[in-house]
Structures are given as structure tokens and as C-alpha cells.
């Protein structure tokens, strides 16, 4: 696109130079042939020819100028569309867990000395974080997204097929105060952890880094519904 615009610029400059050069040549030729020796009808024809040629060059320059404006406008629209697509891809990558992220949030460390905390309790932790507006979360270095699952194992928990053991460390990005309040409501997830003999250390942070990512699987059954263009 940039090359095409440069070519149009160059053509416009060439046309302007051609107009000036043509006028100069005509004036020089008429000067050498001496206006006094030309008849009146010859002078009229010469003036008409110069006027016609000048009008043609101005029309061509105007046409190329319109093409230049159209190309520049198209370039602006393409740039805006590309930037919007990049922002959308970034947002989807964060929510799907395919991009490392950083931002304010909370860190929750859970000790389970008696191994009594089961998967449903941690599913509750995850749901309360989601309900509080959490945008990204990991558990013991495993990124969690919409397809993640948690099961109770023999000596700990199983997160999407990977076994993890205490201490359990949650990192979640979102509004720190909102996330902390959501977890510590009476009868909530932290109450269930304490009731099972676990201990919790909940801290709000200005910056949480989540470097773990998920690899998305190709959908086997779901396909996009075509939009109705009519």
C-alpha cells in the first residue's frame, strides 16, 4: 500500500513539472518564431492549444489526487481494522489462557496438613473468583480456563490431568479488593477450607504475574453459525 501511494505522489509531481515545462517550451517557441510574424488566427489557435493542454493536465492531476486520497483512506481503514483485530486477539488470548499476563490481583496460599481438602472446595474457590470478575488465574503453576477441571487425588488434587500437592498457591488477576472480599464471605470458599482443617494466607497485590499458558484444542463438534448477510 505504501509503494502505491508513493507512485501516485510521484506521478502528480511529474504532471506538475510537465505543465510548467510545456508552457515554457511553448513560450520559447513562440518567442523564437516572433509573435509579430504570426497571424491573428495562428495566435488564437496557439492560445487554444495551450489552454486545452493545460486543462487536460489539470484534470489528470485532479484524478490522480483523488486516487491518492482514496488510497490513503483505504490504508487508514485497513490499519484501524488490523488494530481492532489485534486487540480482539489479545483479549481472547487472555481469557482463554494462551497468553502470559500480569496485573493487580490476589495470591492465596492454602496449607492442608491433614489432606482433607477435596476438589469441590477448590471448584468453589474458582467459581467465586470468576463471579468476582477474575480475568486470569493459575493454581500451582497450572493455568485455568473454561475447559479446566479439578479432581481429588490420592495425595493431593488433580488439575486437568496433572497432580498437585500442598501448599496450594492460587494467583488471580482482577480487582484485588473485590476478589479478596468474594473469597472471604461468610460460608464461602475460605470458610470451607478452614472447616476442613486447612489454613489460608490471602494477600492483595498491586502486581501478579501469571506466566503459565494453556494450549487450545481444536473443537471436535462445535462450529460457528454462519451470519445471515441478507
C-alpha positions, 0 to 999 in steps of 0.5 A, a space after each residue: 500500500 505504501 509503494 502505491 501511494 508513493 507512485 501516485 505522489 510521484 506521478 502528480 509531481 511529474 504532471 506538475 513539472 510537465 505543465 510548467 515545462 510545456 508552457 515554457 517550451 511553448 513560450 520559447 517557441 513562440 518567442 523564437 518564431 516572433 509573435 509579430 510574424 504570426 497571424 491573428 488566427 495562428 495566435 488564437 489557435 496557439 492560445 487554444 492549444 495551450 489552454 486545452 493542454 493545460 486543462 487536460 493536465 489539470 484534470 489528470 492531476 485532479 484524478 490522480 489526487 483523488 486516487 491518492 486520497 482514496 488510497 490513503 483512506 483505504 490504508 487508514 481503514 485497513 490499519 484501524 481494522 488490523 488494530 481492532 483485530 489485534 486487540 480482539 486477539 489479545 483479549 481472547 488470548 487472555 481469557 482463554 489462557 494462551 497468553 502470559 499476563 500480569 496485573 493487580 490481583 490476589 495470591 492465596 496460599 492454602 496449607 492442608 496438613 491433614 489432606 482433607 481438602 477435596 476438589 469441590 472446595 477448590 471448584 468453589 474457590 474458582 467459581 467465586 473468583 470468576 463471579 468476582 470478575 477474575 480475568 486470569 488465574 493459575 493454581 500451582 503453576 497450572 493455568 485455568 480456563 473454561 475447559 479446566 477441571 479439578 479432581 481429588 487425588 490420592 495425595 493431593 488434587 488433580 488439575 486437568 490431568 496433572 497432580 498437585 500437592 500442598 501448599 496450594 498457591 492460587 494467583 488471580 488477576 482482577 480487582 484485588 479488593 473485590 476478589 479478596 472480599 468474594 473469597 472471604 464471605 461468610 460460608 464461602 470458599 475460605 470458610 470451607 477450607 478452614 472447616 476442613 482443617 486447612 489454613 489460608 494466607 490471602 494477600 492483595 497485590 498491586 502486581 501478579 504475574 501469571 506466566 503459565 499458558 494453556 494450549 487450545 484444542 481444536 473443537 471436535 463438534 462445535 462450529 460457528 453459525 454462519 451470519 445471515 448477510 441478507 
